[in-house]
Amino acid sequence: MAHYVRLVLGYLATTLWGMTPTPADRTAEARPLSVIALEIVSDWKNPYFGAMPYLRAMLALNSVSDQYGWEDGEMIVAYFLANARTWRGETARRVKAELQAMLP
């Protein structure tokens, strides 16, 4: 199922939205949360089930100041980070640091 979700999200991101995940060090400003979420989906092969709702929400957000339902982006990112402890590797460390830097 996770593989299918990655394929669909990758297709939508590249063909419909024209988005491609890029490393954070290539941009001077913060990347949109949706682009970061696409990078997470492409790198994290077997996401922890507790992180999935927040990852899906991040796909619909541009910044931590956006709202997703009743939740604000700051809480979604914070809850994602709390549930993403099983995601490891160089990409995970870099993206988690990027997300942490977005929080106040």
Secondary structure by P-SEA (a helix, b strand, c coil): caaaaaaaaaaaacccccbbbbccccccccccaaaaaaaaaaccccccccaaaaaaaaaaccccccccccccaaaaaaaaaaaccccccaaaaaaaaaaaaacc
